[in-house]
Each structure stands twice: as structure tokens, then as C-alpha cells.
Amino acid sequence: MGNATESQVVERYLDCLAAHDWDGLADTIADKDLTREGPFCDRVDGKAHYVAYLRKVCTNLTGHRLEVQRVSHVDTRLSFAELTETFEIDGVATTWPECILFEQGDDGLISHVSVFFKQRGGPTRSDG
């Protein structure tokens, strides 16, 4: 892959995830050694398993929407995406802010995904 394509792989992944375009998303992921670590310390290994996992989870979430706020490229191999995912829980649209870390291999494709959620309801911090 060329540099222009490599620098847009994360953005294409996110666009495809938002559109539930599983074939397009699969094109952004390395064929070998993909690892996805989730916010609950869950792990999915392998491209086929990961795409099947996303397809099952996202299509079963009523009202699933993804909105990207920012993608930050640390270098050609490491990026972070800040986003929100919204879906219905008991008929109420609920939004979860999250950050996803992406690592790209030598071929420019995504080889590692790590998902972090922000938690609501914690105590506020006071410096005083």
C-alpha cells in the first residue's frame, strides 16, 4: 500500500463500521495476526472472527450509530480515534464515548485494535 492509502485506513475502517459495510471493513484489516482487545478485557483473534463478531454485535444493537469526533495519527503505524457509539437500551438511546487505538502493520493494514470506554457516574475530582 502507498502512504496515502495507509494514512486513510483507519478513517475507512471507521466509515465502514458506521455504515455496517463488513466487506469494506474487512479490506482494512490484516489477513494474519489481527488482535482486538475490548473494553471488558475480552479478546478476538483473527480477521474472520473479528468481522463476524462486529457484524453480530453491531447489527443486533437497535439504533446503532457511530460518530467520530477525531482521529489522531501518532505516526504511520499508530492512531487513536475518539468517537461515540449510540444504541438503544430498554428503548432509550444511550451514547457511549470511547477511544480506539489502532496499530497498522508493515502492509499498512490494521493489525491491532484496542477499545476503551469512558465510564459515567464516577465521583468528580476536586483540587481544593
Z-matrix of the N, CA and C atoms (Angstrom, degrees):
N
C 1 1.453
C 2 1.520 1 109.48
N 3 1.311 2 116.83 1 146.62
C 4 1.452 3 120.99 2 176.19
C 5 1.514 4 111.25 3 -83.79
N 6 1.320 5 116.43 4 168.35
C 7 1.465 6 120.75 5 -176.76
C 8 1.526 7 112.80 6 -60.90
N 9 1.327 8 117.85 7 -39.65
C 10 1.468 9 119.97 8 -179.24
C 11 1.519 10 110.18 9 -61.43
N 12 1.330 11 116.95 10 -41.71
C 13 1.455 12 120.51 11 179.85
C 14 1.524 13 110.63 12 -69.58
N 15 1.331 14 116.85 13 -44.11
C 16 1.453 15 121.02 14 -179.26
C 17 1.520 16 111.27 15 -58.44
N 18 1.325 17 116.97 16 -39.71
C 19 1.463 18 120.03 17 -176.36
C 20 1.522 19 111.95 18 -73.36
N 21 1.315 20 117.23 19 -11.92
C 22 1.461 21 120.28 20 -178.57
C 23 1.531 22 113.42 21 -109.74
N 24 1.310 23 117.54 22 2.59
C 25 1.460 24 121.01 23 -177.06
C 26 1.525 25 111.13 24 -62.27
N 27 1.317 26 117.86 25 -43.85
C 28 1.464 27 121.16 26 -178.96
C 29 1.521 28 110.10 27 -63.99
N 30 1.321 29 116.95 28 -44.78
C 31 1.465 30 120.41 29 178.86
C 32 1.524 31 111.39 30 -61.86
N 33 1.335 32 116.42 31 -40.39
C 34 1.468 33 119.72 32 178.23
C 35 1.533 34 110.23 33 -66.17
N 36 1.326 35 117.94 34 -42.37
C 37 1.464 36 122.28 35 175.96
C 38 1.533 37 109.59 36 -53.79
N 39 1.332 38 116.50 37 -50.07
C 40 1.468 39 120.83 38 -177.62
C 41 1.521 40 111.82 39 -65.55
N 42 1.333 41 117.44 40 -40.17
C 43 1.469 42 120.63 41 176.67
C 44 1.525 43 110.70 42 -60.99
N 45 1.321 44 115.86 43 -44.21
C 46 1.469 45 119.97 44 -179.39
C 47 1.526 46 111.08 45 -68.27
N 48 1.326 47 117.39 46 -38.68
C 49 1.467 48 120.41 47 177.48
C 50 1.526 49 110.08 48 -61.68
N 51 1.321 50 117.11 49 -44.78
C 52 1.462 51 120.95 50 -179.97
C 53 1.532 52 111.69 51 -63.04
N 54 1.334 53 116.26 52 -35.20
C 55 1.468 54 121.36 53 -178.02
C 56 1.527 55 112.65 54 -88.20
N 57 1.329 56 116.86 55 -1.96
C 58 1.467 57 122.30 56 -174.09
C 59 1.530 58 110.62 57 55.78
N 60 1.335 59 115.65 58 39.20
C 61 1.465 60 123.65 59 177.21
C 62 1.527 61 107.32 60 -93.80
N 63 1.326 62 116.48 61 87.94
C 64 1.460 63 121.00 62 -171.35
C 65 1.515 64 112.66 63 -71.38
N 66 1.336 65 118.02 64 -33.43
C 67 1.459 66 120.00 65 177.28
C 68 1.526 67 110.73 66 -68.82
N 69 1.322 68 116.64 67 -42.46
C 70 1.463 69 120.51 68 177.49
C 71 1.514 70 111.25 69 -63.75
N 72 1.329 71 117.14 70 -41.64
C 73 1.454 72 121.29 71 178.01
C 74 1.531 73 110.34 72 -62.68
N 75 1.326 74 117.13 73 -42.36
C 76 1.469 75 121.11 74 179.87
C 77 1.526 76 111.35 75 -59.55
N 78 1.319 77 117.14 76 -31.99
C 79 1.469 78 120.93 77 179.28
C 80 1.523 79 113.13 78 -67.04
N 81 1.326 80 117.83 79 -15.98
C 82 1.467 81 121.42 80 -178.67
C 83 1.532 82 112.42 81 -94.84
N 84 1.326 83 117.14 82 -4.34
C 85 1.461 84 122.65 83 -172.20
C 86 1.531 85 110.64 84 -109.12
N 87 1.329 86 115.76 85 140.18
C 88 1.458 87 121.72 86 178.19
C 89 1.530 88 110.41 87 -61.28
N 90 1.322 89 115.76 88 142.63
C 91 1.462 90 120.89 89 179.03
C 92 1.522 91 112.47 90 -70.78
N 93 1.330 92 116.90 91 -29.08
C 94 1.472 93 120.82 92 -177.36
C 95 1.521 94 110.36 93 -120.44
N 96 1.310 95 114.61 94 146.52
C 97 1.467 96 122.82 95 168.90
C 98 1.528 97 115.69 96 63.83
N 99 1.326 98 118.43 97 25.97
C 100 1.463 99 119.30 98 174.88
C 101 1.525 100 109.39 99 -71.40
N 102 1.326 101 115.69 100 136.96
C 103 1.462 102 121.64 101 173.55
C 104 1.514 103 108.61 102 -130.48
N 105 1.334 104 116.53 103 132.81
C 106 1.462 105 122.63 104 173.52
C 107 1.511 106 107.70 105 -120.12
N 108 1.338 107 115.83 106 122.84
C 109 1.454 108 121.55 107 175.49
C 110 1.511 109 107.71 108 -108.09
N 111 1.331 110 115.86 109 129.39
C 112 1.454 111 120.46 110 -175.09
C 113 1.511 112 113.32 111 -99.20
N 114 1.325 113 115.69 112 174.03
C 115 1.461 114 121.77 113 -175.84
C 116 1.522 115 113.95 114 -70.89
N 117 1.320 116 116.52 115 -11.64
C 118 1.464 117 120.40 116 179.59
C 119 1.530 118 110.55 117 -109.61
N 120 1.351 119 115.36 118 25.05
C 121 1.469 120 123.00 119 -178.04
C 122 1.525 121 111.63 120 62.70
N 123 1.329 122 116.74 121 25.19
C 124 1.442 123 121.48 122 175.01
C 125 1.526 124 108.36 123 -87.54
N 126 1.309 125 116.43 124 158.36
C 127 1.465 126 120.43 125 -175.85
C 128 1.521 127 109.32 126 -139.85
N 129 1.327 128 115.23 127 137.87
C 130 1.461 129 121.85 128 174.86
C 131 1.523 130 106.18 129 -126.54
N 132 1.323 131 116.42 130 127.73
C 133 1.458 132 121.63 131 179.78
C 134 1.521 133 110.05 132 -113.65
N 135 1.335 134 115.83 133 137.76
C 136 1.452 135 121.94 134 175.13
C 137 1.518 136 112.78 135 95.98
N 138 1.304 137 114.45 136 142.04
C 139 1.463 138 121.91 137 -177.39
C 140 1.534 139 112.47 138 -60.46
N 141 1.325 140 117.34 139 -50.86
C 142 1.471 141 120.26 140 -177.08
C 143 1.521 142 111.16 141 -62.26
N 144 1.332 143 117.15 142 -43.63
C 145 1.466 144 120.32 143 178.86
C 146 1.528 145 110.96 144 -63.31
N 147 1.328 146 116.64 145 -40.69
C 148 1.466 147 120.31 146 -177.74
C 149 1.528 148 111.34 147 -67.12
N 150 1.311 149 117.07 148 -46.26
C 151 1.469 150 119.70 149 179.55
C 152 1.526 151 110.05 150 -63.50
N 153 1.326 152 117.87 151 -41.15
C 154 1.470 153 121.03 152 177.08
C 155 1.523 154 111.01 153 -63.19
N 156 1.322 155 116.56 154 -39.88
C 157 1.473 156 121.67 155 177.85
C 158 1.534 157 110.33 156 -61.28
N 159 1.333 158 116.83 157 -50.00
C 160 1.468 159 119.98 158 -179.90
C 161 1.526 160 111.47 159 -61.70
N 162 1.317 161 115.87 160 -43.81
C 163 1.471 162 119.98 161 179.51
C 164 1.523 163 110.67 162 -57.72
N 165 1.330 164 117.01 163 -46.04
C 166 1.467 165 121.38 164 -178.55
C 167 1.527 166 111.10 165 -66.42
N 168 1.317 167 116.73 166 -49.67
C 169 1.464 168 120.52 167 -176.02
C 170 1.528 169 111.09 168 -65.43
N 171 1.313 170 117.09 169 -52.78
C 172 1.474 171 119.98 170 -173.55
C 173 1.517 172 113.18 171 -68.40
N 174 1.326 173 117.45 172 -37.28
C 175 1.466 174 118.58 173 -179.22
C 176 1.525 175 111.69 174 -75.77
N 177 1.325 176 117.78 175 -19.23
C 178 1.468 177 120.78 176 177.06
C 179 1.526 178 113.35 177 -89.98
N 180 1.321 179 117.59 178 -6.61
C 181 1.468 180 120.89 179 176.97
C 182 1.521 181 108.82 180 -89.59
N 183 1.310 182 117.38 181 111.63
C 184 1.459 183 121.79 182 -179.40
C 185 1.528 184 109.98 183 -62.70
N 186 1.318 185 115.54 184 128.93
C 187 1.461 186 121.06 185 176.70
C 188 1.521 187 114.17 186 72.96
N 189 1.324 188 117.86 187 23.98
C 190 1.479 189 120.65 188 -177.54
C 191 1.527 190 111.58 189 -61.60
N 192 1.337 191 114.36 190 125.44
C 193 1.475 192 121.85 191 175.07
C 194 1.518 193 108.31 192 -137.59
N 195 1.308 194 115.63 193 146.41
C 196 1.453 195 122.01 194 178.10
C 197 1.522 196 108.22 195 -126.24
N 198 1.319 197 116.41 196 131.49
C 199 1.464 198 120.85 197 179.00
C 200 1.533 199 108.60 198 -130.39
N 201 1.324 200 115.38 199 118.93
C 202 1.460 201 121.53 200 -178.48
C 203 1.527 202 109.17 201 -87.97
N 204 1.322 203 115.87 202 127.58
C 205 1.465 204 120.52 203 175.09
C 206 1.527 205 111.55 204 -90.60
N 207 1.348 206 116.12 205 -40.27
C 208 1.462 207 118.45 206 -175.93
C 209 1.517 208 109.68 207 -162.93
N 210 1.339 209 115.10 208 142.06
C 211 1.463 210 122.00 209 169.91
C 212 1.520 211 106.39 210 -117.52
N 213 1.323 212 116.21 211 126.29
C 214 1.465 213 122.02 212 179.85
C 215 1.521 214 108.31 213 -115.93
N 216 1.330 215 115.83 214 122.15
C 217 1.461 216 121.29 215 178.39
C 218 1.522 217 107.97 216 -97.19
N 219 1.321 218 116.70 217 113.46
C 220 1.461 219 121.80 218 178.38
C 221 1.521 220 109.20 219 -71.80
N 222 1.325 221 116.07 220 -44.88
C 223 1.463 222 123.17 221 174.84
C 224 1.526 223 106.48 222 -157.50
N 225 1.324 224 118.39 223 -164.40
C 226 1.469 225 120.13 224 -176.08
C 227 1.524 226 112.90 225 -72.11
N 228 1.333 227 117.89 226 -11.80
C 229 1.462 228 120.64 227 -176.73
C 230 1.521 229 114.65 228 -113.70
N 231 1.324 230 118.18 229 -16.03
C 232 1.460 231 121.33 230 -171.99
C 233 1.525 232 110.60 231 -129.39
N 234 1.335 233 116.08 232 127.78
C 235 1.465 234 121.92 233 179.38
C 236 1.514 235 109.86 234 -140.75
N 237 1.321 236 115.08 235 156.38
C 238 1.457 237 123.07 236 174.83
C 239 1.518 238 108.16 237 -126.33
N 240 1.317 239 116.93 238 140.46
C 241 1.462 240 121.81 239 174.87
C 242 1.523 241 108.51 240 -122.25
N 243 1.333 242 115.94 241 128.12
C 244 1.457 243 121.72 242 173.35
C 245 1.515 244 106.70 243 -101.15
N 246 1.334 245 116.06 244 128.99
C 247 1.458 246 119.64 245 -174.49
C 248 1.513 247 110.40 246 -155.59
N 249 1.314 248 114.47 247 173.32
C 250 1.460 249 120.45 248 171.02
C 251 1.527 250 108.01 249 -126.51
N 252 1.323 251 114.39 250 145.26
C 253 1.454 252 120.80 251 171.28
C 254 1.511 253 106.85 252 -118.19
N 255 1.314 254 115.91 253 133.93
C 256 1.457 255 122.32 254 -179.79
C 257 1.522 256 108.55 255 -120.84
N 258 1.313 257 116.21 256 136.40
C 259 1.453 258 122.51 257 175.04
C 260 1.516 259 107.43 258 -157.31
N 261 1.319 260 115.71 259 164.76
C 262 1.454 261 120.34 260 -176.21
C 263 1.527 262 111.82 261 -87.42
N 264 1.336 263 114.43 262 134.71
C 265 1.464 264 122.00 263 171.38
C 266 1.517 265 106.01 264 -123.72
N 267 1.322 266 116.29 265 117.99
C 268 1.469 267 121.98 266 -176.70
C 269 1.524 268 111.42 267 53.41
N 270 1.333 269 115.92 268 40.42
C 271 1.458 270 121.53 269 176.32
C 272 1.524 271 115.32 270 80.05
N 273 1.321 272 117.56 271 3.42
C 274 1.464 273 121.46 272 -178.82
C 275 1.518 274 109.03 273 -113.85
N 276 1.333 275 116.63 274 127.20
C 277 1.465 276 120.80 275 177.11
C 278 1.527 277 109.04 276 -64.71
N 279 1.321 278 115.93 277 124.49
C 280 1.458 279 122.22 278 -177.82
C 281 1.523 280 108.36 279 -123.91
N 282 1.326 281 116.72 280 132.37
C 283 1.458 282 121.68 281 -176.57
C 284 1.524 283 109.85 282 -110.66
N 285 1.336 284 115.33 283 133.10
C 286 1.460 285 122.41 284 179.33
C 287 1.521 286 109.31 285 -117.35
N 288 1.326 287 118.03 286 116.51
C 289 1.462 288 120.01 287 173.31
C 290 1.528 289 109.33 288 -76.91
N 291 1.313 290 115.49 289 139.95
C 292 1.453 291 118.82 290 -179.20
C 293 1.515 292 111.62 291 -149.62
N 294 1.306 293 114.67 292 167.75
C 295 1.458 294 122.97 293 174.92
C 296 1.522 295 106.84 294 -131.53
N 297 1.310 296 115.79 295 134.61
C 298 1.458 297 120.50 296 178.09
C 299 1.526 298 108.41 297 -118.97
N 300 1.315 299 115.87 298 129.81
C 301 1.453 300 123.03 299 174.04
C 302 1.522 301 108.26 300 -94.23
N 303 1.315 302 116.14 301 131.98
C 304 1.463 303 122.10 302 177.58
C 305 1.517 304 109.25 303 -120.72
N 306 1.332 305 115.63 304 134.41
C 307 1.459 306 121.21 305 170.68
C 308 1.518 307 107.51 306 -117.94
N 309 1.334 308 115.57 307 137.84
C 310 1.450 309 121.40 308 179.25
C 311 1.523 310 109.38 309 -112.69
N 312 1.331 311 115.99 310 142.92
C 313 1.457 312 121.79 311 179.12
C 314 1.519 313 111.62 312 -83.46
N 315 1.318 314 115.14 313 -173.34
C 316 1.466 315 121.50 314 -179.45
C 317 1.524 316 112.50 315 -60.00
N 318 1.334 317 117.00 316 -28.10
C 319 1.468 318 121.31 317 -179.92
C 320 1.530 319 112.34 318 -83.66
N 321 1.346 320 117.65 319 -1.92
C 322 1.452 321 121.47 320 179.25
C 323 1.513 322 114.00 321 87.34
N 324 1.320 323 117.89 322 -7.42
C 325 1.459 324 121.47 323 -179.66
C 326 1.528 325 110.37 324 -85.48
N 327 1.310 326 116.20 325 155.96
C 328 1.463 327 122.43 326 -178.00
C 329 1.524 328 109.20 327 -70.30
N 330 1.330 329 115.85 328 126.33
C 331 1.459 330 121.35 329 -178.72
C 332 1.533 331 112.55 330 -115.91
N 333 1.333 332 116.81 331 -14.68
C 334 1.462 333 120.63 332 -179.40
C 335 1.526 334 108.84 333 -148.97
N 336 1.321 335 115.56 334 134.92
C 337 1.458 336 122.52 335 177.90
C 338 1.524 337 107.04 336 -131.17
N 339 1.323 338 116.88 337 130.50
C 340 1.461 339 120.43 338 177.09
C 341 1.527 340 107.95 339 -132.73
N 342 1.340 341 116.66 340 124.36
C 343 1.466 342 123.04 341 -172.19
C 344 1.527 343 109.92 342 -106.83
N 345 1.339 344 115.41 343 132.49
C 346 1.461 345 122.32 344 178.63
C 347 1.523 346 109.17 345 -126.53
N 348 1.337 347 117.77 346 129.73
C 349 1.466 348 123.42 347 175.12
C 350 1.515 349 109.90 348 -99.77
N 351 1.321 350 115.83 349 147.12
C 352 1.458 351 120.63 350 166.35
C 353 1.517 352 106.75 351 -87.35
N 354 1.324 353 116.64 352 142.53
C 355 1.457 354 121.48 353 -178.32
C 356 1.519 355 110.74 354 -103.15
N 357 1.323 356 116.27 355 140.96
C 358 1.457 357 121.78 356 177.16
C 359 1.515 358 110.81 357 -93.76
N 360 1.323 359 115.20 358 159.30
C 361 1.446 360 120.61 359 168.41
C 362 1.501 361 116.76 360 84.54
N 363 1.318 362 117.53 361 6.29
C 364 1.456 363 119.43 362 178.09
C 365 1.512 364 110.61 363 -76.63
N 366 1.314 365 116.56 364 163.68
C 367 1.476 366 119.75 365 178.54
C 368 1.528 367 110.39 366 -66.33
N 369 1.318 368 115.32 367 146.14
C 370 1.457 369 119.21 368 176.27
C 371 1.513 370 108.95 369 -79.42
N 372 1.298 371 115.33 370 152.18
C 373 1.446 372 120.82 371 -176.99
C 374 1.518 373 109.53 372 -100.47
N 375 1.305 374 115.97 373 137.58
C 376 1.455 375 120.99 374 -179.86
C 377 1.519 376 109.07 375 -121.70
N 378 1.309 377 116.03 376 131.93
C 379 1.462 378 120.28 377 177.93
C 380 1.522 379 111.51 378 -88.61
N 381 1.296 380 117.63 379 -3.04
C 382 1.465 381 120.60 380 -173.32
C 383 1.429 382 117.25 381 -98.22
